[in-house]
Amino acid sequence: MNWTVYILQCADGTLYTGITNDLERRLAEHQSGQGAKYTRGRGPLRIVYQEDCRDRALASKREIEIKSMDRKAKLLLVAEKLPGPNQTAK
């Protein structure tokens, strides 16, 4: 089972980092107010970063690494994953 580490950008510009094994379902939970307490009332939300991991342990470790970054580092991480003019998003 693959796991995904993701970063959401909230309507107020803040960033939320989480993990899931079903990104579409988890985003729907966040959007409906059933996700993390932090994201409630901060919608609309949009996925600005996602990274696949082979198992939950690796996803959790990566989530902790990302959460320990300051905002500037997180924004650089997001910018590195954005597609260039001749690429498609991953």
Backbone torsions as a table, in degrees:
resi	resn	phi	psi	omega
1	MET	NA	126.2	178.5
2	ASN	-85.1	146.0	177.4
3	TRP	-119.2	153.1	-179.1
4	THR	-125.6	133.0	168.6
5	VAL	-95.1	133.2	-176.8
6	TYR	-136.9	156.3	173.1
7	ILE	-123.5	128.6	174.8
8	LEU	-103.6	142.6	169.8
9	GLN	-103.5	124.8	-180.0
10	CYS	-84.9	163.4	-179.1
11	ALA	-59.5	-28.7	179.2
12	ASP	-84.0	5.6	176.6
13	GLY	89.6	-7.3	178.9
14	THR	-75.0	163.3	-178.4
15	LEU	-116.2	141.2	177.0
16	TYR	-125.4	132.6	179.2
17	THR	-113.5	135.9	178.2
18	GLY	-151.9	179.3	175.5
19	ILE	-130.5	156.7	178.3
20	THR	-163.2	162.6	171.4
21	ASN	-106.8	5.5	177.1
22	ASP	-150.8	91.2	-172.7
23	LEU	-64.0	-41.8	179.7
24	GLU	-61.2	-45.3	179.3
25	ARG	-63.1	-44.4	-177.1
26	ARG	-65.7	-40.0	177.0
27	LEU	-62.8	-42.1	177.5
28	ALA	-60.7	-39.2	177.1
29	GLU	-62.8	-45.2	178.2
30	HIS	-61.0	-45.9	-177.5
31	GLN	-63.0	-34.2	-177.4
32	SER	-86.6	-1.6	-179.2
33	GLY	88.4	6.2	-179.3
34	GLN	-98.7	1.6	-179.9
35	GLY	-87.4	-144.9	-178.9
36	ALA	-65.4	145.8	179.3
37	LYS	-56.7	-37.0	-178.5
38	TYR	-58.1	-38.7	-173.9
39	THR	-83.6	-11.8	180.0
40	ARG	-63.9	128.5	179.5
41	GLY	78.0	5.7	-179.3
42	ARG	-109.9	10.5	-178.0
43	GLY	-78.8	169.1	1.9
44	PRO	-71.9	154.8	-177.9
45	LEU	-112.5	149.8	175.1
46	ARG	-141.1	142.4	178.9
47	ILE	-76.7	122.9	179.4
48	VAL	-112.8	-8.4	-179.1
49	TYR	-158.1	140.4	171.7
50	GLN	-149.5	144.5	-176.8
51	GLU	-141.2	123.9	-179.2
52	ASP	-81.9	141.0	176.6
53	CYS	-129.6	150.0	-174.4
54	ARG	-77.5	-20.0	178.1
55	ASP	-152.8	171.0	-175.8
56	ARG	-64.5	-37.9	-178.9
57	ALA	-60.2	-46.0	179.2
58	LEU	-67.1	-38.9	178.2
59	ALA	-63.2	-42.4	179.3
60	SER	-64.3	-41.4	178.7
61	LYS	-62.6	-44.8	180.0
62	ARG	-66.8	-38.3	177.5
63	GLU	-58.7	-45.1	179.2
64	ILE	-62.2	-42.0	178.3
65	GLU	-59.7	-46.6	-178.2
66	ILE	-67.3	-42.9	-180.0
67	LYS	-63.7	-24.4	179.3
68	SER	-81.3	-11.3	179.0
69	MET	-74.5	152.5	172.2
70	ASP	-79.9	171.2	-175.9
71	ARG	-57.7	-42.2	-178.0
72	LYS	-60.0	-44.0	179.7
73	ALA	-65.2	-38.7	178.0
74	LYS	-64.4	-42.2	179.4
75	LEU	-65.1	-35.9	175.2
76	LEU	-65.0	-40.1	177.3
77	LEU	-60.5	-45.3	178.5
78	VAL	-62.0	-45.1	-178.2
79	ALA	-62.7	-35.8	179.5
80	GLU	-66.3	-27.9	-178.2
81	LYS	-88.8	-11.9	-179.5
82	LEU	-68.7	139.7	-178.6
83	PRO	-70.6	144.0	173.4
84	GLY	-80.7	-176.4	-176.3
85	PRO	-63.8	-23.9	-177.9
86	ASN	-113.6	19.8	-178.3
87	GLN	-125.0	165.6	173.6
88	THR	-115.4	153.7	-179.5
89	ALA	-65.4	147.3	178.6
90	LYS	-94.1	NA	NA
